Amino acid sequence: MSIRSYYRWALVLPLLVPALVSPLGMLNPQPPGFTTMLTYLLFMSVLIGGVPYVLFAIGFLLWMRGASDARIRRGILLSPLVYTGVMLLCLTLFLLIDGTFSNSSDSMGMFVGFALLFGYGYVALAELGRLLLRPGAASAEPAPAV
């Protein structure tokens, strides 16, 4: 698998992880605690940031088409900053259309913090996977001498 293909699949993580964790949180028989709070935050991250993330992911996929592997990796490392801008734009447009911008604009700092926290968490997860799986390493390394 090439680096480009790996990062294409890694873009699904912010939608896949909450989809897999949410049913587990509902089946958790323990009293509310860390797992319940994590499940709730992951569910809310998709509920609030899902549409902006899909828009960002489509744009990132289009940008990746002509970029080198090194440039794609730099783009992945900067992607939470770009996503945060896309999310703020979408949230601002929603609040302006809804007419509650003046009442809700104070909470935008919280959304920025969560977007960066979750974004860099997913980037760390993707980079850990890249280090463990080493996509593209088989084609980049020469065959061992026999």
MOQUILIN-V367125 format. One record per residue. RES is the residue in three letters. SS is DSSP state (@ for helix, = for strand, . for the rest). Layout:
res	ss
RES	SS
RES	SS
This chain:
res	ss
MET	.
SER	.
ILE	@
ARG	@
SER	@
TYR	@
TYR	@
ARG	@
TRP	@
ALA	@
LEU	.
VAL	.
LEU	@
PRO	@
LEU	@
LEU	@
VAL	@
PRO	@
ALA	@
LEU	@
VAL	@
SER	@
PRO	@
LEU	@
GLY	@
MET	@
LEU	.
ASN	.
PRO	.
GLN	.
PRO	.
PRO	.
GLY	.
PHE	@
THR	@
THR	@
MET	@
LEU	@
THR	@
TYR	@
LEU	@
LEU	@
PHE	@
MET	@
SER	@
VAL	@
LEU	@
ILE	@
GLY	@
GLY	@
VAL	@
PRO	@
TYR	@
VAL	@
LEU	@
PHE	@
ALA	@
ILE	@
GLY	@
PHE	@
LEU	@
LEU	@
TRP	@
MET	@
ARG	.
GLY	.
ALA	.
SER	.
ASP	@
ALA	@
ARG	@
ILE	@
ARG	@
ARG	@
GLY	@
ILE	@
LEU	@
LEU	@
SER	@
PRO	@
LEU	@
VAL	@
TYR	@
THR	@
GLY	@
VAL	@
MET	@
LEU	@
LEU	@
CYS	@
LEU	@
THR	@
LEU	@
PHE	@
LEU	@
LEU	@
ILE	@
ASP	@
GLY	.
THR	.
PHE	@
SER	@
ASN	@
SER	@
SER	@
ASP	@
SER	@
MET	@
GLY	@
MET	@
PHE	@
VAL	@
GLY	@
PHE	@
ALA	@
LEU	@
LEU	@
PHE	@
GLY	@
TYR	@
GLY	@
TYR	@
VAL	@
ALA	@
LEU	@
ALA	@
GLU	@
LEU	@
GLY	@
ARG	@
LEU	@
LEU	@
LEU	@
ARG	.
PRO	.
GLY	.
ALA	@
ALA	@
SER	@
ALA	@
GLU	.
PRO	.
ALA	.
PRO	.
ALA	.
VAL	.
